[in-house]
Amino acid sequence: MRAVVQRVSEAEVAVGDEVISRIGQGILVLLGMEKGDGEAERQYLVRKMANLRIFGDADGKMNLSVKDVGGEILVVSQFTLSADCRKGNRPSFDRSESPEHAETMYLKVVEDLRKLGITTRTGRFGASMSVRLVNAGPVTFIIDTPARHEG
């Protein structure tokens, strides 16, 4: 699994002209699933997203998590994160998980974050979406699950 995590002051996702989700302070997560991703990868990523200390404390140091600041999370599926662009000019999506399994994993990630008490909103899996955000900082991180580093 791969996630692009961006600290935001606000973010929203639209399908066509309809805004389907919106958050205030928190994190926008673009989430990609790859073949072989399972329970261990999902748990790792959920723990990391919930506890990553990327918000400023009273001294301005990145010491607080999205949970600590009462922030929200907007999770948007993005299969292109698993693309391999090393050869040629056309990305290969051979590593991408099947849509059926990827959607199941995506929904479980969202459910797990909600179980932690974090307000979590979503995009629409498989839809063509427009994502708008105000990246606070800017602060952006790429989180790969340990198995991805081995491949």
C-alpha positions as CSV (number, residue, x, y, z in Angstrom):
1,M,0.0,0.0,0.0
2,R,1.1,3.5,-0.6
3,A,-0.4,6.7,0.8
4,V,0.3,10.3,0.1
5,V,-0.6,12.2,3.3
6,Q,-1.0,16.0,3.1
7,R,-1.7,18.2,6.1
8,V,-4.6,20.5,5.2
9,S,-6.5,23.4,6.6
10,E,-9.4,22.2,4.3
11,A,-10.1,19.8,1.6
12,E,-13.0,18.6,-0.5
13,V,-13.7,16.0,-3.2
14,A,-16.3,16.4,-6.0
15,V,-17.8,14.1,-8.5
16,G,-18.9,16.2,-11.5
17,D,-20.3,19.4,-10.0
18,E,-21.3,17.8,-6.7
19,V,-19.1,18.1,-3.6
20,I,-19.5,14.7,-1.9
21,S,-17.1,15.2,1.0
22,R,-15.4,18.1,2.8
23,I,-13.1,18.4,5.8
24,G,-11.5,21.2,7.8
25,Q,-8.2,20.9,9.6
26,G,-6.7,17.4,9.2
27,I,-5.2,15.3,6.6
28,L,-6.0,14.4,3.0
29,V,-4.9,10.8,2.2
30,L,-4.5,9.6,-1.4
31,L,-4.5,5.8,-1.0
32,G,-3.3,3.2,-3.5
33,M,-3.6,-0.6,-3.0
34,E,-1.2,-3.1,-4.6
35,K,-1.4,-6.8,-5.2
36,G,-0.6,-8.7,-2.1
37,D,-1.7,-6.1,0.3
38,G,-3.6,-7.6,3.3
39,E,-4.4,-7.2,6.9
40,A,-0.9,-6.4,8.1
41,E,-0.4,-3.6,5.5
42,R,-3.8,-2.1,6.3
43,Q,-3.1,-2.1,10.1
44,Y,0.3,-0.6,9.6
45,L,-1.0,2.2,7.4
46,V,-4.0,3.0,9.6
47,R,-1.8,3.2,12.7
48,K,0.7,5.5,10.8
49,M,-2.0,7.8,9.5
50,A,-3.7,8.2,12.9
51,N,-0.5,8.7,14.9
52,L,1.9,10.5,12.5
53,R,3.0,13.7,14.3
54,I,2.7,16.3,11.6
55,F,0.8,19.1,13.4
56,G,2.5,21.9,15.4
57,D,2.5,22.0,19.2
58,A,2.7,25.2,21.3
59,D,6.3,25.6,20.2
60,G,5.6,25.1,16.6
61,K,7.3,21.7,16.4
62,M,5.6,18.8,14.6
63,N,4.7,16.9,17.7
64,L,0.9,16.3,17.4
65,S,-1.1,13.8,15.4
66,V,-4.5,14.3,13.7
67,K,-6.1,12.7,16.7
68,D,-4.3,15.1,19.1
69,V,-5.6,18.2,17.3
70,G,-9.1,16.8,16.8
71,G,-8.6,16.9,13.0
72,E,-10.5,15.0,10.3
73,I,-9.3,12.7,7.6
74,L,-10.4,12.6,3.9
75,V,-9.4,9.3,2.2
76,V,-9.5,9.2,-1.6
77,S,-8.6,6.1,-3.5
78,Q,-6.0,6.5,-6.2
79,F,-4.9,3.5,-8.1
80,T,-2.3,5.4,-10.0
81,L,-0.1,5.5,-6.9
82,S,0.9,1.9,-7.7
83,A,2.1,2.8,-11.2
84,D,5.6,1.9,-12.2
85,C,7.1,4.6,-14.3
86,R,10.7,3.3,-14.5
87,K,10.5,1.9,-18.1
88,G,9.4,3.9,-21.1
89,N,6.9,6.7,-21.0
90,R,3.7,4.9,-20.3
91,P,3.1,3.9,-16.7
92,S,2.5,0.2,-15.9
93,F,-0.3,-0.7,-13.6
94,D,0.7,-4.4,-13.2
95,R,1.2,-3.9,-9.4
96,S,-2.3,-2.4,-8.9
97,E,-4.8,-4.5,-7.0
98,S,-8.0,-5.6,-8.7
99,P,-10.8,-3.1,-8.2
100,E,-12.9,-5.5,-6.2
101,H,-10.2,-6.2,-3.6
102,A,-8.9,-2.7,-3.6
103,E,-12.4,-1.3,-2.8
104,T,-12.7,-3.8,0.1
105,M,-9.4,-2.7,1.5
106,Y,-10.2,1.0,1.0
107,L,-13.5,0.6,2.9
108,K,-11.7,-1.3,5.8
109,V,-9.1,1.5,6.1
110,V,-11.9,4.0,6.4
111,E,-13.8,1.8,8.9
112,D,-10.6,1.3,11.0
113,L,-9.9,5.1,11.2
114,R,-13.5,5.7,12.3
115,K,-13.2,3.1,15.0
116,L,-10.3,5.1,16.4
117,G,-12.7,8.0,16.8
118,I,-11.4,10.1,13.9
119,T,-14.0,11.8,11.7
120,T,-13.2,10.2,8.4
121,R,-14.8,11.1,5.1
122,T,-14.3,9.6,1.7
123,G,-14.2,10.1,-2.0
124,R,-16.2,7.7,-4.3
125,F,-14.2,4.6,-5.2
126,G,-13.7,4.2,-8.9
127,A,-15.2,7.6,-9.8
128,S,-13.5,10.4,-11.7
129,M,-13.1,13.0,-8.9
130,S,-11.8,16.5,-8.4
131,V,-9.9,17.0,-5.3
132,R,-9.3,20.5,-3.9
133,L,-7.1,21.2,-0.9
134,V,-5.3,23.9,1.0
135,N,-2.0,22.2,2.0
136,A,-1.0,23.7,5.3
137,G,2.8,24.2,5.3
138,P,3.0,22.7,2.7
139,V,3.4,19.4,4.5
140,T,3.3,16.2,2.4
141,F,4.5,12.7,3.2
142,I,4.6,9.4,1.2
143,I,4.0,6.4,3.4
144,D,4.8,3.0,2.0
145,T,4.0,-0.2,3.8
146,P,7.1,-2.3,4.7
147,A,6.3,-4.9,2.0
148,R,6.4,-2.3,-0.7
149,H,10.1,-1.6,0.1
150,E,10.9,-5.2,-0.6
151,G,9.3,-5.2,-4.1
